[in-house]
Amino acid sequence: MITTPIPAADVVTVNCIDVQLDNGENLKDLGVGDYLDLTEPAAGMQAGLWQVAAYHGEFQDQATMRSVPASAVIEEPGR
């Protein structure tokens, strides 16, 4: 859960197929609200923690991603 507002400059829209997850799938494998921890830049996102904000496009093939400072994340029980 994010506890602080995220500046608009830290929001990007990416094509899901441009981001490959560790399991070999692309970004569409994550749900809205899930986090992605990048160790290197990908698809216009810098290394760091990102959250899937929304999917859109005719085939839901684009994602709006928010940069999230690690200090803003509070672990929820059961996650």
Secondary structure as UniProt FT lines:
FT   HELIX           8..10
FT   STRAND          11..15
FT   HELIX           16..18
FT   TURN            22..23
FT   HELIX           27..29
FT   TURN            32..33
FT   STRAND          35..38
FT   TURN            43..44
FT   STRAND          48..56
FT   TURN            58..59
FT   STRAND          62..67
FT   HELIX           70..72
FT   TURN            77..78
//
